[in-house]
């Protein structure tokens, strides 16, 4: 069957808001709506209403986690043990497909981001990439030859063990790992926990940003050793293009000449306003549609 | 074409010895020879002589590294910047295929090991696995759905950053990273560097083994977060089946209830005498043969 025309849908499912949108086959946005994240019943009913009013042929759904992504298991398509009240156990894919009868590609928000970069962004000319978001939390997604990395479950790169910056004596903000994971020492909330001020009120010369760049570099270094991607891409609200030179310098310090890495390995997201996930979700909707036909 | 009968060859290319062998389609060994690693010219001539005397239809070659594994690049099939005198730049695959005219599957020794475990060992019932060897160095290989993980290059998991055991004040043995990578604090030579004694002369109650189990657990934890495999398998001469309970306990401490991992995630190699790589190399020879036909 040759598909000549179709409409793609996306759900960017976040802990505080959901973004719903439709687009044509060139990813030109047709409709878009932002809703706040309420109970699963209310929020998913809003999603269903939106896509009943604006029918689509497939949906790409990048979700907050943890989620069940291993096909063929009982947990597939579900939100797992999230601390977000009421959401643990929610059958996202089942609820949507029962109501809308279209294929749904279900993955993590960061996998959607890495896919967006891989299809049309910073990784479009390579075969493998890692995407990190540093925001309220820290997440990472990885792709190799078109397949997401992750066997039993999705990746949890933000909780990987961390070597502390020698001057950083912060006790850490991760409820599970304290200062013993990247999220605990480099996620957005650690800035206020360290300084009493929100990041946007601080001068960029504040040492806290030096620490965060060091940890970003260490995340990239750890990812490189564990996955050997051709691109490592940073998104999220905490660091920007301006941080990249310092991140690259710390990466080189950590490597210390051990491995030769690709030119321009470490880059900032290609898309403004963290839109990698939007592009990725549309591309995943398209992949789901093609797989179903 | 239906292949009815064939002979498989392997080369286990190590820094001190090469193992050459042939087997039938059921991996029953037909001939086997061990040679010491001399110059590339001498060593590869021995390999070629062996396989001219004992012809095979394909060769699985698991090699010490670093090696070029990205097909289509200039480095593919070569030994890269090894400190081993004379070996940097050696064209392993080109030299062998020019002389022997059979397909060669070229990968790292640890990738061969993880493949052996995946085909017939501890990971034979799952879709994804990581294999660590802790010996003179520390290496890791990863497989997901039959494909090795690694985009730009092979993995270098042994050099990933490490959080030191709180009681361990060892300065580290890695020439590149000191005590700032797993190899620097947990590879075999660190035992003698710490204690002045070889591991085999020490009581297993020596705290050095506690440290090594802690680092093994941290390697497994880091790998789980970066790759989410269904099995993490330890081989090599430094730790054994007896270490697994303590490794698992440290892993649970590091996780601290954050993620739910598969039952029996962490296991020791299925094969005695670190034979995972032998099985893997034969299976890779078979894969190369099938891909070529």
Interface residues (C-beta under 8 A of the other chain):
Chain A: X66 X80 X81 X126 X127 X128 X129 X140 X142 X144 X145 X147 X149 X150 X151 X152 X153 X154 X155 X156 X157 X159 X160 X161 X162 X163 X176 X177 X180 X218 X221 X222 X223 X224 X225 X226 X227 X228 X229 X230 X254 X255 X256 X257 X258 X259 X260 X261 X262
Chain B: X66 X80 X81 X126 X127 X128 X129 X140 X142 X144 X145 X147 X149 X150 X151 X152 X153 X154 X155 X156 X157 X159 X160 X161 X162 X163 X176 X177 X180 X218 X221 X222 X223 X224 X225 X226 X227 X228 X229 X230 X254 X255 X256 X257 X258 X259 X260 X261 X262
